[in-house]
Amino acid sequence: MEVKRVESHVNFINIYHFTIYQSPDFHKHHTLIHTGRRKSVSLPRQVLYFSNTVEELNGTVSEHELTELLSKSLFLISAGTSDLYRIANILDSPSPSPPDSETDTPYLVASYGELIVWPLHALGARRFGIVNAPPNGCAPAVTEQSHNRPGGGCDDQMNALTREFNDGLGSLMAGLSSSLPGLRYSVADFYGFSNATFMNPSANGFTNTDAACCKGPCNEQFGASCGNRRQYWFWDVGHTTEKAAKLAAAAFYDRERQFTTPLNFKRLMGIH
């Protein structure tokens, strides 16, 4: 199950984290994209699990207490990365399919509103922290591919696809905040924060923002991980190191709107 409740150090805040890997063909199969071999829980089922949790809570606390709990909770959603990899792979295939909903980024964006925000709002969620997709074209999973550009570097086409998605995600949340009563949100710009770090890595103590610290699936067969992981941005071919994640989280929490719109997470939660 991918829905996680995290107890915050601030005693009245709960954080519900939805790890979202939604397939653009959800309307056909209700499947999820996953880069590994493990089975994934579909996005509609994740929301269903949460609705079951809300129903269970309804039997242990009063309706007023439950409403207050949900309205004060932060629903943290990281969205888009695996979906965008899938779309890019379809578009980059030797015999790409004709354009349809599976490769339509605006359709993908709209589905996040339809299958995530609307249902969660109906269950009582009011505060949403949305982390947009990073520059996927700069991840080692892409740059280390043998068929990639001879000169190396980031995949501009994939990054353009990501920017289109992120722009749409911001517009989606702005529109939903006007149509759904009481909804408040903050979109964290993981794409912008990553690029800012790539431009000046030494400012945060990084010496490598290109390669993965851990090769392959991170086991002894592929060799030991790097010994200086705090100097690396990427832990493996598609995920950041703990240090990179902490730096991004700190920027999204209380940095003055440099990487969050329309307000940072701290203000979203009403913390002074």
Sequence and secondary structure as in RCSB ss.txt:
>XXXX:A:sequence
MEVKRVESHVNFINIYHFTIYQSPDFHKHHTLIHTGRRKSVSLPRQVLYFSNTVEELNGTVSEHELTELLSKSLF
LISAGTSDLYRIANILDSPSPSPPDSETDTPYLVASYGELIVWPLHALGARRFGIVNAPPNGCAPAVTEQSHNRP
GGGCDDQMNALTREFNDGLGSLMAGLSSSLPGLRYSVADFYGFSNATFMNPSANGFTNTDAACCKGPCNEQFGAS
CGNRRQYWFWDVGHTTEKAAKLAAAAFYDRERQFTTPLNFKRLMGIH
>XXXX:A:secstr
  EEEEE SSTT EEEEEE  B TTHHHH  B  SSSS    HHHHHHHHHHHHHHHHTTS HHHHHHHHHHSEE
EEE SHHHHHHHHHHHTSSS   S GGG HHHHHHHHIIIIIHHHHHHT  EEEEE    GGGSHHHHT TTS T
T S  HHHHHHHHHHHHHHHHHHHHHHHHSTT EEEEE HHHHHHHHHHSGGGGT SEEEEESS TTSSGGG   
 S GGGEEESSSSSB HHHHHHHHHHHHHSSSSSEESS HHHHTT  
